[in-house]
Amino acid sequence: MRFGPWYPLGEARDHAPAAEGVLQLRLAAGLLDYPRGKSAMVHYEHAGDVRAAALAWAKAHGAAGIVCRHLIEDDGATTPAALCAKLVDEFARRFGAVPRFPGRTAGSGDAGDPDTPP
């Protein structure tokens, strides 16, 4: 699997594909505290339309200070949904919580749905 380069979330309309894939979002600068370390990652998502998902996330949370990238090549051994679940699981095991948007408490919600209540 291979992800493309990071780009500002505000430019997702120009870079993200209107196709199924996996999306990653992180802080452009700085790190967030997690129970077992620090990371800039704030969100992973599997979407039927990566562009629409990126735009919806930006509308809901804002695009300032967030960069985005998406899956550009997979190994064919797993589905995009399974890959996303694996990334979230690996992140949670390493950092002790799922990725979260700044201002949310560590471990609240679901990395695939930032609006899921704790």
C-alpha positions in Angstrom: 0.0 0.0 0.0 1.2 3.5 -0.7 -0.3 6.9 0.3 0.3 10.0 -1.8 2.0 13.2 -0.6 0.4 15.4 2.1 -1.6 18.4 0.9 -3.6 21.1 2.7 -7.1 19.8 3.5 -8.5 23.0 1.9 -7.1 21.8 -1.4 -8.9 18.4 -1.2 -11.2 19.3 -4.1 -8.2 19.5 -6.3 -6.3 16.5 -5.1 -8.5 13.9 -3.5 -10.1 11.3 -5.9 -13.9 11.0 -6.2 -13.5 7.3 -5.7 -13.3 4.7 -2.9 -10.2 4.8 -0.8 -8.6 5.6 2.5 -8.1 9.1 3.8 -5.6 10.3 6.5 -5.7 13.7 8.2 -3.1 15.1 10.5 -2.0 18.4 12.0 0.1 20.5 9.7 2.3 21.4 12.7 2.6 20.2 16.3 1.6 17.0 18.1 -1.3 15.9 20.2 -0.9 14.1 23.5 -2.2 10.5 23.5 -2.1 8.1 26.5 1.1 6.5 25.2 2.8 9.2 23.2 2.4 12.0 20.8 1.1 12.1 17.2 0.0 14.6 14.7 -2.7 12.2 13.3 -6.3 13.3 13.9 -8.4 11.0 11.6 -8.5 7.9 9.4 -11.4 7.2 7.2 -12.5 4.7 4.6 -14.9 6.4 2.1 -16.7 5.5 -1.1 -15.8 8.9 -2.3 -12.6 10.2 -0.8 -13.0 13.8 -2.1 -16.5 14.0 -0.7 -15.4 12.7 2.7 -12.5 15.1 2.9 -14.8 18.1 2.0 -17.4 16.9 4.5 -14.8 16.6 7.3 -13.4 20.1 6.4 -16.9 21.6 6.5 -17.7 20.0 9.9 -14.3 20.7 11.5 -12.5 23.3 9.4 -9.5 22.9 7.2 -7.1 25.3 8.8 -3.9 23.6 10.1 -4.9 20.2 8.7 -3.2 18.3 6.0 -4.6 15.3 4.1 -3.4 12.4 2.0 -5.1 9.4 0.4 -4.3 5.9 -0.7 -2.9 5.9 -4.2 -1.9 2.3 -4.5 -2.9 -0.8 -2.6 -1.4 -4.2 -2.6 -4.7 -5.9 -3.5 -4.4 -8.2 -0.5 -7.1 -6.3 1.5 -10.1 -4.0 1.0 -9.8 -0.3 1.6 -12.3 -0.7 4.6 -10.1 -3.5 6.1 -7.0 -1.4 5.6 -8.5 1.6 7.4 -9.6 -0.6 10.3 -6.1 -2.0 10.5 -4.6 1.5 10.5 -6.9 2.6 13.3 -6.3 -0.5 15.3 -2.5 -0.2 15.0 -2.7 3.5 16.0 -4.8 2.7 19.0 -2.5 -0.1 20.1 0.6 2.2 19.8 -0.8 5.4 21.2 -3.5 4.1 23.6 -6.5 5.8 21.8 -7.9 6.3 18.4 -6.9 9.4 16.5 -8.9 12.5 17.5 -9.5 16.0 16.3 -8.0 18.7 18.6 -10.4 19.6 21.4 -11.8 16.1 21.7 -10.6 13.9 24.5 -8.4 11.0 23.7 -10.3 7.8 23.2 -13.6 9.4 22.5 -15.6 8.8 19.4 -14.5 6.6 16.5 -11.7 7.4 14.1 -13.9 6.6 11.1 -16.7 8.8 12.4 -15.6 12.0 14.3 -19.2 12.7 15.3 -19.8 9.4 17.2 -20.4 10.4 20.8 -18.0 9.0 23.5 
